[in-house]
Amino acid sequence: MKAKLPDKQYFRIGEVARLTALKASVLRFWETEFKELKPPKSRTGQRLYSKQDIELLLEIKRLLYAEKLTIEGARKRLKTSERSHKASPKASNETSDLLGLVKEVRQELEAIRRML
């Protein structure tokens, strides 16, 4: 889920609360519930959310509010989507390897057919 975010590297919790239409207390609670959400803190102790953090928050909000999942269900869904993103490059490489193998076998079979 892509959001229209200002061109900044980091956002404070108040800004994130406004951008996501969530209360700051909800953001702090979700930090305890979702290990993927760990914004660093500044020297003054302010949470500094990146654009990736905000996109993750919007995805969590969608899962909890729109799809009506529990926190545990949202955690599981995030894990499976994370795994599928990690597995997709490997799967595409395996697919291209298999296609190459099939083409090679086909060429050999056609060569054998011509011999007969």
Backbone as CSV, one residue per row, in Angstrom:
resi,resn,N_x,N_y,N_z,CA_x,CA_y,CA_z,C_x,C_y,C_z
1,MET,0.853,-1.163,0.000,0.000,0.000,0.000,0.901,1.228,0.000
2,LYS,0.864,2.009,-1.041,1.698,3.199,-1.157,0.883,4.415,-0.739
3,ALA,1.476,5.217,0.104,0.828,6.434,0.561,1.572,7.627,0.000
4,LYS,0.877,8.732,-0.137,1.491,9.973,-0.596,2.131,10.629,0.618
5,LEU,3.446,10.482,0.733,4.169,10.989,1.893,5.037,12.166,1.505
6,PRO,5.210,13.116,2.433,6.125,14.237,2.163,7.537,13.731,1.906
7,ASP,8.309,14.530,1.222,9.671,14.134,0.862,10.618,14.395,2.030
8,LYS,10.546,13.478,3.022,11.412,13.551,4.197,11.946,12.160,4.459
9,GLN,13.068,12.074,5.139,13.634,10.772,5.447,12.982,10.177,6.692
10,TYR,12.765,11.001,7.714,12.190,10.526,8.973,11.025,11.396,9.397
11,PHE,10.088,10.771,10.128,8.904,11.458,10.614,8.775,11.197,12.113
12,ARG,8.344,12.195,12.856,8.106,12.026,14.291,6.734,11.399,14.499
13,ILE,6.484,10.918,15.702,5.274,10.154,15.977,3.995,10.978,15.743
14,GLY,4.042,12.270,16.046,2.867,13.119,15.811,2.533,13.235,14.329
15,GLU,3.577,13.373,13.510,3.374,13.448,12.055,2.816,12.132,11.522
16,VAL,3.362,11.029,12.027,2.906,9.710,11.585,1.454,9.495,12.004
17,ALA,1.108,9.947,13.200,-0.267,9.823,13.673,-1.217,10.561,12.740
18,ARG,-0.832,11.759,12.311,-1.683,12.508,11.379,-1.751,11.830,10.014
19,LEU,-0.600,11.362,9.506,-0.563,10.745,8.177,-1.365,9.438,8.115
20,THR,-1.365,8.683,9.211,-2.034,7.373,9.218,-3.422,7.421,9.836
21,ALA,-3.799,8.571,10.401,-5.086,8.733,11.098,-5.203,7.747,12.259
22,LEU,-4.106,7.580,12.982,-4.066,6.726,14.167,-3.576,7.560,15.342
23,LYS,-3.964,7.161,16.541,-3.468,7.847,17.727,-2.038,7.409,18.018
24,ALA,-1.277,8.297,18.647,0.110,7.990,18.992,0.183,6.787,19.930
25,SER,-0.804,6.646,20.805,-0.803,5.505,21.724,-0.967,4.195,20.970
26,VAL,-1.739,4.203,19.888,-1.910,3.005,19.061,-0.588,2.661,18.378
27,LEU,0.110,3.671,17.889,1.412,3.443,17.246,2.399,2.824,18.233
28,ARG,2.438,3.362,19.457,3.350,2.814,20.463,2.963,1.387,20.829
29,PHE,1.666,1.106,20.923,1.218,-0.248,21.242,1.609,-1.214,20.125
30,TRP,1.409,-0.816,18.883,1.750,-1.699,17.757,3.241,-1.994,17.717
31,GLU,4.065,-1.054,18.179,5.512,-1.318,18.244,5.802,-2.508,19.153
32,THR,5.010,-2.674,20.204,5.213,-3.798,21.120,4.671,-5.096,20.549
33,GLU,3.697,-5.008,19.656,3.036,-6.201,19.128,3.649,-6.726,17.834
34,PHE,4.247,-5.853,17.046,4.795,-6.243,15.749,6.305,-6.005,15.762
35,LYS,7.075,-7.096,15.761,8.532,-6.966,15.864,9.140,-6.292,14.634
36,GLU,8.434,-6.303,13.495,8.935,-5.672,12.279,8.985,-4.151,12.419
37,LEU,8.213,-3.628,13.370,8.073,-2.190,13.548,8.956,-1.733,14.703
38,LYS,10.142,-1.275,14.387,11.103,-0.817,15.393,11.739,0.495,14.940
39,PRO,11.021,1.612,15.074,11.635,2.876,14.666,12.748,3.268,15.639
40,PRO,13.859,3.758,15.116,14.932,4.202,16.017,14.499,5.472,16.757
41,LYS,15.200,5.769,17.811,14.899,6.978,18.571,16.037,7.981,18.404
42,SER,15.680,9.242,18.432,16.689,10.300,18.336,17.396,10.451,19.683
43,ARG,18.363,11.340,19.730,19.077,11.580,20.988,18.141,12.086,22.078
44,THR,17.058,12.738,21.661,16.096,13.270,22.634,14.999,12.264,22.973
45,GLY,15.059,11.074,22.380,14.078,10.032,22.691,12.864,10.010,21.781
46,GLN,12.841,10.881,20.773,11.720,10.899,19.820,11.823,9.714,18.869
47,ARG,10.716,9.059,18.615,10.692,7.976,17.628,10.809,8.596,16.242
48,LEU,11.636,7.980,15.401,11.831,8.469,14.041,11.395,7.378,13.061
49,TYR,10.238,7.566,12.461,9.677,6.592,11.541,10.151,6.872,10.119
50,SER,10.558,5.831,9.417,10.938,5.974,8.008,9.690,5.778,7.146
51,LYS,9.842,6.011,5.855,8.713,5.788,4.944,8.301,4.315,4.938
52,GLN,9.285,3.405,5.043,8.974,1.979,5.109,8.155,1.662,6.351
53,ASP,8.497,2.287,7.476,7.743,2.081,8.709,6.294,2.536,8.526
54,ILE,6.116,3.667,7.872,4.763,4.198,7.671,3.968,3.281,6.751
55,GLU,4.605,2.769,5.695,3.914,1.836,4.810,3.527,0.566,5.563
56,LEU,4.399,0.099,6.449,4.082,-1.065,7.272,2.909,-0.756,8.203
57,LEU,2.911,0.425,8.797,1.797,0.818,9.656,0.476,0.843,8.887
58,LEU,0.507,1.371,7.679,-0.711,1.411,6.865,-1.179,0.006,6.508
59,GLU,-0.243,-0.907,6.259,-0.606,-2.298,5.972,-1.213,-2.954,7.213
60,ILE,-0.608,-2.722,8.377,-1.152,-3.270,9.628,-2.554,-2.707,9.868
61,LYS,-2.715,-1.412,9.641,-4.033,-0.778,9.827,-5.065,-1.413,8.901
62,ARG,-4.675,-1.671,7.656,-5.601,-2.299,6.712,-5.986,-3.698,7.183
63,LEU,-4.994,-4.456,7.620,-5.269,-5.818,8.076,-6.187,-5.832,9.296
64,LEU,-5.939,-4.932,10.225,-6.726,-4.926,11.462,-8.101,-4.291,11.282
65,TYR,-8.167,-3.184,10.573,-9.430,-2.447,10.485,-10.289,-2.848,9.290
66,ALA,-9.687,-3.006,8.118,-10.475,-3.326,6.920,-10.769,-4.825,6.825
67,GLU,-9.737,-5.644,7.051,-9.934,-7.091,6.947,-10.388,-7.714,8.260
68,LYS,-10.433,-6.913,9.314,-10.918,-7.345,10.631,-10.147,-8.528,11.205
69,LEU,-8.833,-8.569,10.956,-8.007,-9.631,11.525,-7.649,-9.283,12.964
70,THR,-7.340,-10.304,13.748,-6.805,-10.076,15.083,-5.337,-9.679,14.942
71,ILE,-4.735,-9.259,16.037,-3.315,-8.903,15.988,-2.498,-10.126,15.600
72,GLU,-2.838,-11.277,16.164,-2.126,-12.511,15.820,-2.309,-12.848,14.338
73,GLY,-3.509,-12.676,13.818,-3.768,-12.932,12.403,-2.990,-11.982,11.510
74,ALA,-2.897,-10.724,11.916,-2.135,-9.739,11.138,-0.651,-10.086,11.156
75,ARG,-0.152,-10.546,12.315,1.259,-10.973,12.398,1.541,-12.098,11.418
76,LYS,0.655,-13.092,11.406,0.839,-14.237,10.506,0.791,-13.797,9.052
77,ARG,-0.143,-12.923,8.723,-0.274,-12.459,7.336,0.972,-11.696,6.917
78,LEU,1.511,-10.877,7.814,2.740,-10.140,7.495,3.911,-11.094,7.288
79,LYS,3.993,-12.139,8.107,5.072,-13.118,7.947,4.973,-13.823,6.613
80,THR,3.761,-14.253,6.224,3.623,-14.969,4.955,3.890,-14.052,3.775
81,SER,3.479,-12.798,3.860,3.766,-11.883,2.744,5.255,-11.573,2.684
82,GLU,5.914,-11.517,3.837,7.367,-11.301,3.877,8.095,-12.481,3.249
83,ARG,7.639,-13.691,3.570,8.263,-14.891,2.992,8.069,-14.941,1.485
84,SER,6.883,-14.580,1.020,6.639,-14.642,-0.420,7.492,-13.616,-1.154
85,HIS,7.737,-12.455,-0.532,8.612,-11.461,-1.167,10.050,-11.957,-1.223
86,LYS,10.479,-12.649,-0.174,11.842,-13.177,-0.157,11.984,-14.347,-1.114
87,ALA,10.939,-15.150,-1.271,11.021,-16.354,-2.098,10.855,-16.046,-3.581
88,SER,10.244,-14.948,-3.935,9.947,-14.687,-5.333,11.188,-14.598,-6.228
89,PRO,12.282,-13.941,-5.854,13.449,-13.943,-6.753,14.011,-15.344,-6.948
90,LYS,14.046,-16.130,-5.911,14.541,-17.490,-6.016,13.629,-18.308,-6.926
91,ALA,12.316,-18.125,-6.770,11.360,-18.867,-7.584,11.498,-18.499,-9.053
92,SER,11.726,-17.218,-9.346,11.872,-16.819,-10.746,13.148,-17.410,-11.345
93,ASN,14.223,-17.497,-10.561,15.455,-18.124,-11.045,15.237,-19.599,-11.313
94,GLU,14.531,-20.271,-10.412,14.247,-21.693,-10.609,13.379,-21.897,-11.840
95,THR,12.426,-21.022,-12.043,11.550,-21.123,-13.209,12.340,-20.968,-14.494
96,SER,13.232,-19.983,-14.539,14.025,-19.790,-15.756,14.964,-20.972,-15.981
97,ASP,15.505,-21.554,-14.896,16.349,-22.748,-15.029,15.557,-23.911,-15.605
98,LEU,14.341,-24.087,-15.106,13.504,-25.180,-15.600,13.113,-24.972,-17.054
99,LEU,12.809,-23.739,-17.433,12.466,-23.459,-18.832,13.647,-23.764,-19.746
100,GLY,14.844,-23.399,-19.306,16.041,-23.706,-20.096,16.232,-25.202,-20.250
101,LEU,16.001,-25.952,-19.188,16.129,-27.408,-19.229,15.102,-28.023,-20.179
102,VAL,13.874,-27.527,-20.123,12.819,-28.044,-21.008,13.180,-27.773,-22.463
103,LYS,13.681,-26.591,-22.768,14.076,-26.273,-24.143,15.195,-27.197,-24.621
104,GLU,16.144,-27.437,-23.750,17.268,-28.309,-24.089,16.798,-29.733,-24.382
105,VAL,15.921,-30.255,-23.543,15.390,-31.606,-23.734,14.601,-31.671,-25.037
106,ARG,13.830,-30.622,-25.304,13.032,-30.596,-26.527,13.928,-30.632,-27.763
107,GLN,15.017,-29.850,-27.748,15.934,-29.834,-28.881,16.569,-31.212,-29.093
108,GLU,16.935,-31.870,-27.989,17.526,-33.207,-28.101,16.525,-34.207,-28.657
109,LEU,15.280,-34.108,-28.224,14.247,-35.016,-28.740,13.999,-34.781,-30.231
110,GLU,14.004,-33.521,-30.641,13.825,-33.224,-32.063,14.997,-33.767,-32.879
111,ALA,16.222,-33.681,-32.348,17.392,-34.223,-33.020,17.260,-35.736,-33.166
112,ILE,16.818,-36.414,-32.114,16.628,-37.867,-32.180,15.549,-38.213,-33.191
113,ARG,14.484,-37.429,-33.228,13.384,-37.675,-34.176,13.872,-37.564,-35.616
114,ARG,14.742,-36.583,-35.889,15.270,-36.411,-37.240,16.149,-37.596,-37.650
115,MET,16.838,-38.170,-36.676,17.680,-39.343,-36.986,16.843,-40.542,-37.418
116,LEU,15.644,-40.643,-36.895,14.790,-41.804,-37.221,14.147,-41.596,-38.527
